[in-house]
């Protein structure tokens, strides 16, 4: 029935295409002096999928993520070796840290 139609995020088809490439990159991001990576993330849910994906929504110019080569649209698959899926709020807690530490991110890029 039409009442059960699931909304699909506009980036969902792009994320499916990125997942199909399987070109994983590993990036080391040094935490900045306020404990941030200088990126904004967004949860993307594809229609029919139970688990969401986490995509880099924006990268602060000159920030830690920018200096490490992260770009808007990167799909984050792991943080410090742990698989990521689920609410962006849960993932956000994993991408902050102690200034000077390094966060290892594995991602897919179109």
Steps between C-alpha positions, in 0.01 A plus 500: 500500500604857443492574873801273551724672244839574652665835442842475339769758566602687182859372537394136541547401134842663494595312817392171338725579202791586731453172692516310170845641417657353814789745469575536869735770619653526844559850628680609816342817640682691774258637758523881512569712808133500604451124458320511165562367148345791315232297324121482513344159446154389395311173529379364164243221481439319172150370435466145624817518709491446877836658571585852403824627352699794625608756241722806535255787451758779513869558569619817673760674280840477668368263768644165597280307257588734214872467575463121497325496164141429603245632252127557499322179400754256650320198646647408839511123551726464806646720771811367675421157355141486627218475247266799500131500430206638684409843623742778413482609864663169604772539239562864595629389838764290322636786290603724786805445710787636697694773318804352331359147478433339163170349386529231231209508256425251225278638227363448156527774239316521169 
